[in-house]
Amino acid sequence: MARRTPIEVQSLLASLWYEFKSRGSRAARDRIIQHYNYLVTKTRTRIVPSVPVRIAPEDLEMEGYIALVKAVDQFDPRRKVKFESYAISMVRGAMLEYLRREDWVPRSVRSKQKTLQRAEDELTLHKGPQQVTPAPSRSTCRCPLTSSSSSTPRRTSCRWYPSKMSSATRSMKIWTR
């Protein structure tokens, strides 16, 4: 089988789109989906390096395939927009939505975690790796017992969080247990 030129491929795709959108041809729809399958794999490989270990790449791909089918069904070729651009954004959005559904940690916590990591990286860059020891995202220190109005002393716990003021400043949140 001879390899097709890009012009031939574009012509074939245009005829497939016409068959599918004007006549509702299921075979044309399937061939369009089959042709654009590579977009799902391409998008997954861009997302996978930052995916937690407990998420299977195959699950992400399945979400991407579902989004690709929806993109083919909803796409309007008369708008003169490249299908690849539209499909990639749909597939990527579906994959990210799946990751958000599977993640039990709120997005705000992930954002704070990234901010803390950037601050630690900046400090390591300025001070050197030997001077900075990696700290967990949240450290707990035990504060001394405090006396209260009651006769039993209460223990307080101190937790340090990154501050929004600067990367070097940290705010302290104290509460009693």
C-alpha positions as CSV (number, residue, x, y, z in Angstrom):
1,M,0.0,0.0,0.0
2,A,1.5,3.3,-1.0
3,R,1.9,6.1,1.5
4,R,-0.5,9.0,1.0
5,T,0.7,12.6,0.6
6,P,-0.6,15.2,3.1
7,I,-2.8,16.7,0.4
8,E,-4.4,13.3,-0.2
9,V,-4.9,12.8,3.5
10,Q,-6.6,16.2,3.8
11,S,-8.8,15.5,0.8
12,L,-9.8,12.1,2.3
13,L,-10.6,13.7,5.7
14,A,-12.6,16.4,4.1
15,S,-14.7,13.8,2.3
16,L,-15.1,11.8,5.5
17,W,-16.2,14.8,7.4
18,Y,-18.8,15.6,4.7
19,E,-20.0,12.0,4.7
20,F,-20.4,12.0,8.5
21,K,-21.9,15.5,9.0
22,S,-24.2,15.6,6.0
23,R,-25.3,12.0,5.7
24,G,-24.6,10.6,9.2
25,S,-22.3,7.9,8.0
26,R,-21.2,5.7,10.9
27,A,-18.3,4.2,8.9
28,A,-17.0,7.7,8.1
29,R,-17.2,8.7,11.8
30,D,-15.3,5.5,12.8
31,R,-12.6,6.3,10.2
32,I,-12.2,9.9,11.5
33,I,-11.9,8.6,15.1
34,Q,-9.4,6.0,14.0
35,H,-7.3,8.6,12.1
36,Y,-7.2,10.9,15.1
37,N,-6.4,8.2,17.7
38,Y,-2.8,9.5,17.9
39,L,-4.0,12.7,19.6
40,V,-5.0,10.7,22.6
41,T,-1.7,9.0,23.0
42,K,0.2,12.2,22.3
43,T,-1.8,14.1,24.9
44,R,-1.4,11.4,27.5
45,T,2.4,11.3,27.1
46,R,2.4,15.0,27.9
47,I,0.3,14.6,31.0
48,V,1.7,11.3,32.4
49,P,5.0,12.6,33.9
50,S,3.0,14.5,36.5
51,V,0.4,11.8,37.2
52,P,0.4,10.0,40.6
53,V,1.5,6.4,40.5
54,R,-1.9,5.1,41.6
55,I,-3.5,6.4,38.3
56,A,-3.1,3.9,35.4
57,P,-2.1,5.5,32.1
58,E,-4.7,3.2,30.4
59,D,-7.5,4.9,32.4
60,L,-6.3,8.3,31.2
61,E,-6.3,7.0,27.6
62,M,-9.9,5.7,28.0
63,E,-11.0,9.1,29.2
64,G,-9.2,10.6,26.2
65,Y,-10.9,8.2,23.7
66,I,-14.3,9.1,25.1
67,A,-13.4,12.8,24.7
68,L,-12.2,12.2,21.2
69,V,-15.5,10.6,20.2
70,K,-17.4,13.5,21.8
71,A,-15.1,16.0,19.9
72,V,-15.8,14.3,16.6
73,D,-19.6,14.3,17.3
74,Q,-19.6,18.0,18.3
75,F,-17.1,19.4,15.8
76,D,-18.4,21.8,13.2
77,P,-16.1,21.8,10.1
78,R,-17.9,25.0,8.8
79,R,-16.2,27.1,11.5
80,K,-12.8,26.7,9.8
81,V,-11.0,25.7,12.9
82,K,-8.4,22.9,12.9
83,F,-9.9,19.7,14.4
84,E,-6.6,18.8,16.0
85,S,-6.6,22.0,18.1
86,Y,-10.2,21.4,19.2
87,A,-9.7,17.7,19.9
88,I,-6.5,18.1,21.9
89,S,-8.1,20.7,24.2
90,M,-11.1,18.4,24.7
91,V,-8.9,15.3,25.3
92,R,-6.6,17.2,27.7
93,G,-9.6,18.6,29.6
94,A,-11.2,15.2,30.0
95,M,-7.9,13.7,31.3
96,L,-7.4,16.5,33.8
97,E,-11.0,16.3,34.9
98,Y,-10.4,12.5,35.5
99,L,-7.3,13.3,37.6
100,R,-9.2,15.8,39.6
101,R,-12.0,13.3,40.3
102,E,-9.5,10.7,41.4
103,D,-7.5,13.0,43.6
104,W,-8.8,13.4,47.2
105,V,-6.7,16.5,47.9
106,P,-8.4,19.8,47.0
107,R,-6.8,21.9,44.2
108,S,-6.0,24.7,46.7
109,V,-3.8,22.3,48.7
110,R,-2.0,21.2,45.5
111,S,-1.4,24.8,44.6
112,K,0.1,25.5,48.0
113,Q,2.3,22.4,47.7
114,K,3.6,23.7,44.4
115,T,4.3,27.1,45.9
116,L,6.2,25.6,48.8
117,Q,8.2,23.4,46.4
118,R,9.1,26.5,44.3
119,A,10.2,28.3,47.4
120,E,12.4,25.4,48.5
121,D,13.9,25.1,45.0
122,E,14.7,28.9,45.0
123,L,16.3,28.6,48.4
124,T,18.3,25.6,47.3
125,L,19.5,27.6,44.2
126,H,20.6,30.6,46.4
127,K,22.0,28.7,49.4
128,G,23.2,25.5,47.7
129,P,21.9,21.9,48.1
130,Q,24.2,21.2,51.1
131,Q,22.7,24.1,53.1
132,V,19.1,23.2,52.6
133,T,17.5,20.0,53.9
134,P,14.3,18.9,52.2
135,A,11.4,19.4,54.5
136,P,8.0,17.7,54.3
137,S,5.2,19.8,52.9
138,R,3.9,20.2,56.5
139,S,6.0,19.9,59.6
140,T,4.7,19.7,63.1
141,C,6.5,20.9,66.2
142,R,5.4,20.3,69.8
143,C,5.0,23.5,71.8
144,P,5.3,23.5,75.6
145,L,2.2,22.8,77.6
146,T,0.2,26.0,78.4
147,S,-1.9,26.7,81.4
148,S,-5.5,27.6,80.9
149,S,-8.3,28.7,83.1
150,S,-9.0,25.1,83.9
151,S,-6.7,23.1,86.2
152,T,-5.6,20.6,83.4
153,P,-2.9,21.8,81.1
154,R,-3.5,21.7,77.3
155,R,-0.9,20.9,74.6
156,T,-0.7,23.1,71.6
157,S,0.5,22.1,68.2
158,C,2.3,24.5,65.8
159,R,2.1,24.0,62.0
160,W,4.0,26.0,59.4
161,Y,2.5,26.9,56.1
162,P,3.9,29.0,53.2
163,S,2.8,32.6,53.3
164,K,1.5,34.5,50.3
165,M,3.8,37.5,51.3
166,S,7.0,36.0,50.0
167,S,8.7,32.7,49.4
168,A,11.1,33.2,52.3
169,T,8.4,34.1,54.9
170,R,6.2,31.6,56.6
171,S,3.1,32.1,58.7
172,M,2.4,30.1,61.7
173,K,-1.0,28.7,62.6
174,I,-1.4,27.6,66.3
175,W,-4.3,25.8,67.7
176,T,-4.9,23.8,70.8
177,R,-5.6,20.1,70.9
